[in-house]
């Protein structure tokens, strides 16, 4: 329930940008150029590969990313100019949501919450 509430808060703040928080996070991650495959990206964000693929297809259809030719069966995507503009337009909305969440918890509580969530993620992945 907490994850859904947080997602809704970010989505609401992001609405004027036209992006959902999941799209913003994926675009931002792809903009770094650090990903060698969809599988690697799915593992990093703890997403089912099929869910990630569906989200990537929506971003392609919107012209925000494009597939990039690569060797082997791996598939990667690059952010288009339209995608970079969408990221830039969304940043102030993301900051607004982030400040609301952080401010509501307080700096120390926010830091502690992030650390505990990271630990929970490691336990859930079995990497502890």
Buried (B, 14 or more C-beta within 10 A) or exposed (E): EEEEEEEEBBBEBBEEBEBBBBBBBBBBBBBEEEBEBBBEBBEEBEBEEEEBBEBBEBBBEBEBBEEEEEEEEEBBBEBBEEBEEBBEEBEEBBEBBEEBBBEEBEEEEBEEBEEEEEEEEEEEEEEE
